[in-house]
C-alpha cells in the first residue's frame, strides 16, 4: 500500500472535492437524539424535524410530535459537514442540555507533487498529524489511525474508515488533544450527497465539585434536499436572531 501520509492527504482532497462540487441549498431531515449521563442515571430523548439553510447553517427545528419550534444552528451538528475542513467547535454540557457551536471553515486541500523521474522516493509529510495504518486496513478498505503532533492543539481526526465504493469517509472519530471529548460520525450517500447519518458525542463535564460523562447519540434520516426554501423564514439574509 502507499504510505499512510499520502493516503490521508488523498482522502482529505477527495472529501474536499466532494463537498465543494455540489453543495445542497437546503436540507430537511428528522433527528432522534438520546442525551444521557450514565453515572447519574439521567437521560433525555429529543425527536425533531429540521429544515436548514446549508450556506450558513441556519435552521428551523420542531420538536415532535407537537412541541416547541426553535431557530438557530442545527443541533447537534449539521449533517452536511466535511470532517477534515478548517472548522471550529465548542460545547457546553450539563445535566439538562448540550449546547454545541460549529463553525464550518474552508476545505483543506494538500498539494500533491507530480512524480519526479529524478527522485527515487517521494515522502509526503503532514506536520500536525501522524497517520498510520490500522492492523485491519487493506488497499480496498483503508482504516487509518491518526495521532496529533505537538503542533496540533485542538480537534483532529483520530480514526478514519474509508468507504471502498466511494473513497470517502465511512466513519470518522474526531478527538480533542486537550480533553477526553470525542465525536464519532458515520456517513452515507443520500441522493448523491455525502451526509452524516449517525453522530456520537462524549465528554467529561465538571460541575459542583464532581465530574460526570455526558453522551449524546443522534440518528439522522428522512432526508430531502429541496432547491427552494421549505419554509419562508429560511429565505433571504440577514439571519434572524436565534431563539433558545
C-alpha positions as CSV (number, residue, x, y, z in Angstrom):
1,X,0.0,0.0,0.0
2,X,1.0,3.6,-0.4
3,X,2.3,5.4,2.7
4,X,-0.3,6.4,5.3
5,X,0.6,10.1,5.0
6,X,-0.1,10.1,1.2
7,X,-3.3,8.0,1.7
8,X,-4.6,10.5,4.2
9,X,-3.7,13.5,2.1
10,X,-5.5,12.0,-0.9
11,X,-8.6,11.2,1.2
12,X,-8.7,14.8,2.5
13,X,-8.5,16.1,-1.0
14,X,-11.3,13.7,-2.3
15,X,-13.5,14.7,0.6
16,X,-13.0,18.4,-0.1
17,X,-13.8,18.0,-3.8
18,X,-17.0,16.0,-3.0
19,X,-18.2,18.7,-0.6
20,X,-17.3,21.6,-2.9
21,X,-18.7,20.1,-6.1
22,X,-22.5,20.3,-5.5
23,X,-23.5,21.6,-2.0
24,X,-27.2,21.5,-1.3
25,X,-29.1,24.7,-0.9
26,X,-31.5,23.4,1.8
27,X,-31.7,20.2,3.7
28,X,-34.6,18.7,5.6
29,X,-34.4,15.7,7.9
30,X,-35.5,14.1,11.1
31,X,-33.2,13.6,14.0
32,X,-33.5,11.4,17.1
33,X,-31.1,12.2,19.9
34,X,-30.6,10.5,23.2
35,X,-28.6,12.5,25.8
36,X,-27.5,10.6,28.9
37,X,-25.4,10.9,32.0
38,X,-24.9,7.2,32.8
39,X,-23.2,7.7,36.2
40,X,-26.3,9.7,37.4
41,X,-28.9,7.5,35.7
42,X,-30.2,10.5,33.8
43,X,-31.3,10.6,30.1
44,X,-33.4,12.6,27.7
45,X,-34.9,11.9,24.3
46,X,-35.1,14.6,21.7
47,X,-37.1,14.0,18.5
48,X,-37.1,16.8,15.9
49,X,-37.8,17.7,12.3
50,X,-35.2,20.1,10.9
51,X,-35.1,22.4,8.0
52,X,-31.7,24.1,7.4
53,X,-30.2,26.5,5.0
54,X,-26.9,24.9,4.2
55,X,-24.9,28.0,3.4
56,X,-24.9,29.5,6.9
57,X,-26.3,26.6,9.0
58,X,-29.5,28.5,9.9
59,X,-32.2,26.0,10.9
60,X,-35.8,25.7,12.0
61,X,-36.2,22.8,14.4
62,X,-39.6,21.5,15.5
63,X,-39.9,19.2,18.5
64,X,-42.1,16.2,17.6
65,X,-44.9,15.4,17.7
66,X,-46.3,18.8,18.7
67,X,-43.7,20.6,20.7
68,X,-41.8,23.9,20.5
69,X,-40.2,25.4,17.5
70,X,-36.6,26.7,17.7
71,X,-34.4,28.6,15.3
72,X,-30.7,28.8,15.2
73,X,-27.8,26.5,14.4
74,X,-28.8,22.9,13.5
75,X,-28.5,20.7,16.6
76,X,-26.3,18.9,17.4
77,X,-24.4,19.4,14.1
78,X,-25.5,20.0,10.5
79,X,-25.3,16.7,8.6
80,X,-23.5,18.3,5.6
81,X,-20.1,18.5,7.2
82,X,-16.6,18.0,5.9
83,X,-14.7,16.5,8.9
84,X,-11.3,17.5,7.5
85,X,-12.2,21.2,6.9
86,X,-10.8,24.0,9.0
87,X,-13.8,24.1,11.3
88,X,-14.1,25.4,14.9
89,X,-16.1,23.7,17.6
90,X,-17.1,24.4,21.1
91,X,-19.7,23.0,23.5
92,X,-21.3,23.3,26.9
93,X,-23.0,20.4,28.6
94,X,-24.8,20.0,31.9
95,X,-27.5,17.7,33.3
96,X,-30.3,19.2,31.3
97,X,-28.9,20.1,27.9
98,X,-26.0,20.2,25.5
99,X,-25.1,23.4,23.6
100,X,-22.8,22.8,20.6
101,X,-21.4,25.5,18.3
102,X,-19.9,24.5,15.0
103,X,-18.4,26.9,12.5
104,X,-17.6,25.2,9.3
105,X,-14.5,26.5,7.5
106,X,-12.8,26.3,4.2
107,X,-12.0,22.8,2.8
108,X,-8.4,21.7,3.3
109,X,-6.5,20.6,0.2
110,X,-3.0,19.2,0.3
111,X,-0.7,19.9,-2.7
112,X,0.3,16.5,-4.2
113,X,3.6,16.8,-6.1
114,X,3.7,15.2,-9.5
115,X,6.0,12.2,-9.9
116,X,9.6,13.2,-10.4
117,X,11.6,10.8,-12.6
118,X,14.8,12.1,-11.0
119,X,13.6,11.1,-7.5
120,X,13.9,7.6,-6.1
121,X,11.3,8.2,-3.3
122,X,8.6,10.7,-2.7
123,X,7.8,11.1,1.0
124,X,4.7,13.3,1.9
125,X,4.6,14.7,5.4
126,X,1.8,16.3,7.4
127,X,3.4,18.3,10.2
128,X,0.4,18.4,12.5
129,X,-0.9,14.8,12.1
130,X,0.9,11.4,12.4
131,X,-1.1,8.8,10.5
132,X,-0.5,5.0,10.5
133,X,-2.5,2.1,9.1
134,X,-4.6,0.1,11.5
135,X,-3.9,-3.6,11.6
136,X,-7.2,-4.4,9.7
137,X,-6.5,-1.9,6.9
138,X,-6.4,-3.2,3.3
139,X,-5.9,-1.5,0.0
140,X,-9.6,-1.9,-0.7
141,X,-10.8,-0.8,2.7
142,X,-8.5,1.7,4.3
143,X,-8.5,2.2,8.0
144,X,-6.2,4.9,9.3
145,X,-5.3,5.8,12.9
146,X,-4.0,9.3,13.5
147,X,-2.1,10.8,16.4
148,X,-1.6,14.5,16.9
149,X,1.8,16.0,16.9
150,X,3.0,18.8,19.2
151,X,1.8,21.3,16.5
152,X,-1.8,20.2,16.9
153,X,-3.6,21.7,19.9
154,X,-7.3,21.2,19.1
155,X,-9.7,18.8,17.4
156,X,-8.2,16.3,15.0
157,X,-9.4,13.1,13.1
158,X,-8.0,10.2,15.2
159,X,-9.7,7.2,13.5
160,X,-10.9,7.1,9.9
161,X,-12.5,4.2,7.9
162,X,-12.9,4.7,4.2
163,X,-15.9,3.6,2.1
164,X,-14.4,1.3,-0.6
165,X,-17.1,2.2,-3.1
166,X,-16.6,5.9,-3.0
167,X,-13.2,6.6,-1.4
168,X,-14.9,9.0,1.1
169,X,-15.0,8.7,4.9
170,X,-17.4,6.0,6.1
171,X,-16.7,6.6,9.8
172,X,-14.5,9.1,11.5
173,X,-13.7,9.9,15.1
174,X,-12.8,13.5,16.0
175,X,-10.7,13.8,19.2
176,X,-9.7,16.7,21.3
177,X,-6.0,16.9,22.2
178,X,-6.9,18.9,25.3
179,X,-9.6,16.7,26.8
180,X,-11.4,13.4,26.5
181,X,-14.1,14.8,24.2
182,X,-14.8,12.5,21.2
183,X,-17.2,12.9,18.3
184,X,-17.9,9.8,16.1
185,X,-19.6,10.4,12.8
186,X,-20.9,7.8,10.4
187,X,-21.5,8.8,6.7
188,X,-23.7,7.6,3.9
189,X,-24.5,8.8,0.4
190,X,-28.1,10.0,0.2
191,X,-29.4,11.3,-3.2
192,X,-25.8,11.9,-4.2
193,X,-24.9,13.9,-1.1
194,X,-22.4,12.7,1.5
195,X,-24.1,13.2,4.8
196,X,-23.8,12.2,8.5
197,X,-26.4,9.6,9.4
198,X,-25.2,8.9,12.9
199,X,-23.3,11.0,15.4
200,X,-22.0,10.1,18.9
201,X,-20.7,12.9,21.3
202,X,-18.9,12.1,24.5
203,X,-17.2,14.3,27.0
204,X,-16.5,14.6,30.7
205,X,-18.0,17.7,32.4
206,X,-17.1,19.2,35.8
207,X,-19.7,20.9,38.0
208,X,-20.5,21.4,41.7
209,X,-17.3,19.6,42.7
210,X,-17.9,16.4,40.8
211,X,-17.3,15.0,37.3
212,X,-19.7,13.2,35.0
213,X,-19.6,11.9,31.5
214,X,-22.2,13.3,29.0
215,X,-23.1,11.2,26.0
216,X,-25.3,12.1,23.1
217,X,-26.3,9.7,20.2
218,X,-28.1,11.2,17.2
219,X,-29.6,9.4,14.2
220,X,-30.4,11.3,11.1
221,X,-32.9,10.1,8.4
222,X,-35.8,11.1,6.2
223,X,-33.5,13.4,4.2
224,X,-34.6,15.7,1.3
225,X,-32.6,18.3,-0.5
226,X,-35.0,21.0,-1.9
227,X,-33.7,23.7,-4.2
228,X,-36.2,26.2,-2.8
229,X,-36.8,27.2,0.8
230,X,-39.1,24.7,2.6
231,X,-40.1,27.5,5.0
232,X,-40.3,31.2,4.1
233,X,-38.2,32.0,7.2
234,X,-35.2,30.4,5.5
235,X,-35.3,32.8,2.6
236,X,-33.0,35.9,2.4
237,X,-30.5,37.5,4.6
238,X,-29.5,38.6,7.2
239,X,-30.1,35.7,9.5
240,X,-32.9,36.2,12.1
241,X,-32.0,36.2,15.8
242,X,-31.9,32.7,17.2
243,X,-34.2,31.6,20.0
244,X,-33.4,29.0,22.7
